[in-house]
Amino acid sequence: ESQPGREVVKMSLAEAVPRHTQRLYALVDLSSLDPALAAGVRAAEEAIYADPADAMTNWDADDLRQALAAAGFVEAAVEVEETRRDLPVTQDLIARWFDASNGGRPSYGQHLARALDAHAVAEVRALYARQLVGQTVSWRGVVAFVVGHRGR
């Protein structure tokens, strides 16, 4: 029941947790690359999910719990579940990963280009295409399920 002037807000949601999504570099064998380039690919991709300025990718379930508490949600339960789905890899998907983004957010290739030169990014794209196009990969993700309320 709500009291006059006190609204009860109930919330239930499921949200993908980007920080714990599948890493593309983990889908391929990087051993044919120069070791420094392979390390650069891993570091550049991990940087996507660690960028403190990018609230779309840098949070996890603990951050969600803290945000809910700060917003006054009590008894907010956050449970995480790993998900897996089959993802067919096509030339179009590789293009979406590597070509300039038209959705306002940088593509994977644009993120790599922050740390690697254009030749290296092209080499990585060719490797991913060679190893993945025509394959169906198991795509791993994490979903946070949230239930809570504010007010009473």
Disulfide bonds with the S-S distance in Angstrom:
none
